[in-house]
Amino acid sequence: KEAIRALKDYDGDVNRAMARLYGDITYKNEPHYETKTNRSKHSRRHWDEDSMDDLPDKGIESIIEEERVASKPQYTPSIGMMAISHDNMRESDKPLVHRMTAANARFNEHSQVYPGAVAVPGPGGANAANDLDDLATTTTTAPPGDSIFHVSARVVNETEEDYERLQEQLRQRENELQQQDKQLHQVLADIENVAVAEVIAGDEEAQAGRERRQHQSSPILSRRKILFAAVFAILLAVVGVVVYFLVLKPPPPRPLPPQDLVDLLSSASLDGGAALLTPSTPQNDALYWLADNANLDSYSNVKKIQRFVLATLYYSTRGYLWQNNTGWLSDADECSNWFNTALGSFCSSNAVSDLGIDRNALDGTIPAEVALLSNSMRRMSLEYNYLTGTILSEIGLLTNLEDLRLQDNKLSGVAIPPEFARLTNLKALVLQANALTGRMLPPEIGSMTSLTALFLLFNKLTGTIPSEIGRLTNMVFLSLDDNMLSGTIPSELGLLTNLGSLYLFDNNLTGEYTCPEYITVCDISCDDDDNEACRSL
């Protein structure tokens, strides 16, 4: 009774007390103690914290009392199972343990325990406490049998038999459910087969009905098909005729230009009129445009050629895409009404003298026909556009040209064609920022004695600086920087006594050179006008 009373109030203390008394113990489920207020530092105390030497002199009652004093908070009953070695029990403690074991066995009839285990009551709240009170009043002696382990084994065996019986019942029930599931699937499959058969039969019947109706109405349908085909053929023919006349039919041939105009332009052309008579060329388009001029008969031959050259330039550089093409290809006078960026007057004495169309999105090539303006052209400036192709050798025919500016385009090839040697009146040649390659200057450069400014920077020119450059004694500004020139700087450069600015940096020049003092700005080895060290190589 005392042990059962202790088990009711201090379940954990009893377990620990027995553990301290009998060191041979194994917890199957370690009890979890919860205090009604706060956890006590003694609530989970292990039995190996204290010395076991004095335990043989103590009985279980005294140890329980110690645990009761050490663990002041109240605990709720919790589950715990332990296996106690029977041989280690004192004879004086066996009756007490017997009573507690019998109570546990009765109280845990439906709990799963292990053979040879003592089951401690689990959480049952007030009901568990009441049951323990009943056990305390009714259990006064050890249960029948040789030992408490017979009782435990019997309870466990009965529990295992119940468990196996339940397992067998579950297996039988599972087999029954599987059989029912198979029967259900079979029923569903039968229903599906019947439904599919009915659908197929319905489709076959519907198809047969359609065939019967089609057979009955075939003459009517045949007539409708024929009518539809006839209407469709008529519509198709109409569409074909419209497409032919509006899209495919070539335009009627343009009336031939006056023969005297063709002869005039052919005789003036550099190719004998070959491009002039080739359809879809800028020259051919310019010819037909000129032939349609309302005032053609009143034009002089010089004006006809001049308007032809300007129209060829317009077609060759996609004039319809220019930023400003005001007046171009109109019957209005080209000298006073056509857009241009000339520094002065576009024309002089009704002849184009300053062909300036800068920053206007010209895209294409410069036509060779510009050379036909050789008698009047003094300046040609097409800077900051999208011109491609090479620098025309035909420009060398503009013998009166004084200023040629083609910088910031996409021109390639040779920078200065040998034909430029004819440009003895040329003073400024600006070809910087293109994609010019090859030899920098031909020996013929020495004939261009009027040159005062030569800009070839920001290209890809190679080779050496020719000694003939020493003949350009009027040179004031010479910029050959940012290329791939090599070799030494020719001593003939010292003959350019009028030179005020010389730029040769960012090349592959070698040797020693120091700028003469008369050159105000001289950058040979670096880009710094104020750095004295830049004057020497």
HELIX and SHEET records of a PDB file:
HELIX    1   1 GLU A    2  ASP A    9  1                                   8    
HELIX    2   2 ASP A   11  LEU A   21  1                                  11    
HELIX    3   3 LEU A   55  ASP A   57  5                                   3    
HELIX    4   4 ILE A   60  ALA A   70  1                                  11    
HELIX    5   5 HIS A   86  ASN A   88  5                                   3    
HELIX    6   6 LYS A   94  PHE A  107  1                                  14    
HELIX    7   7 GLY A  125  THR A  138  1                                  14    
HELIX    8   8 ILE A  148  VAL A  243  1                                  96    
HELIX    9   9 TYR A  244  LEU A  248  3                                   5    
HELIX   10  10 GLN A  259  ALA A  268  1                                  10    
HELIX   11  11 PRO A  282  ALA A  291  1                                  10    
HELIX   12  12 LEU A  296  SER A  298  5                                   3    
HELIX   13  13 ASN A  301  SER A  316  1                                  16    
HELIX   14  14 GLY A  319  LEU A  321  5                                   3    
HELIX   15  15 GLU A  334  ASN A  337  1                                   4    
HELIX   16  16 ALA A  368  LEU A  373  5                                   6    
HELIX   17  17 SER A  393  LEU A  397  5                                   5    
HELIX   18  18 PRO A  418  ARG A  422  5                                   5    
HELIX   19  19 PRO A  443  SER A  447  5                                   5    
HELIX   20  20 SER A  467  ARG A  471  5                                   5    
HELIX   21  21 SER A  491  LEU A  495  5                                   5    
HELIX   22  22 GLU A  532  ARG A  535  5                                   4    
SHEET    1   A 3 ILE A  25  TYR A  27  0                                        
SHEET    2   A 3 GLY A  80  ILE A  84 -1                                        
SHEET    3   A 3 VAL A 118  VAL A 120 -1                                        
SHEET    1   B 2 CYS A 347  SER A 348  0                                        
SHEET    2   B 2 ALA A 351  VAL A 352 -1                                        
SHEET    1   C 8 ASP A 354  GLY A 356  0                                        
SHEET    2   C 8 ARG A 379  SER A 381  1                                        
SHEET    3   C 8 ASP A 403  ARG A 405  1                                        
SHEET    4   C 8 ALA A 428  VAL A 430  1                                        
SHEET    5   C 8 ALA A 453  PHE A 455  1                                        
SHEET    6   C 8 PHE A 477  SER A 479  1                                        
SHEET    7   C 8 SER A 501  TYR A 503  1                                        
SHEET    8   C 8 VAL A 521  ASP A 523  1                                        
SHEET    1   D 2 ASP A 363  GLY A 364  0                                        
SHEET    2   D 2 TYR A 386  LEU A 387  1                                        
SHEET    1   E 3 SER A 412  GLY A 413  0                                        
SHEET    2   E 3 ALA A 435  ARG A 439  1                                        
SHEET    3   E 3 LYS A 460  THR A 462  1                                        
SHEET    1   F 2 SER A 486  THR A 488  0                                        
SHEET    2   F 2 ASN A 508  THR A 510  1                                        
END                                                                             
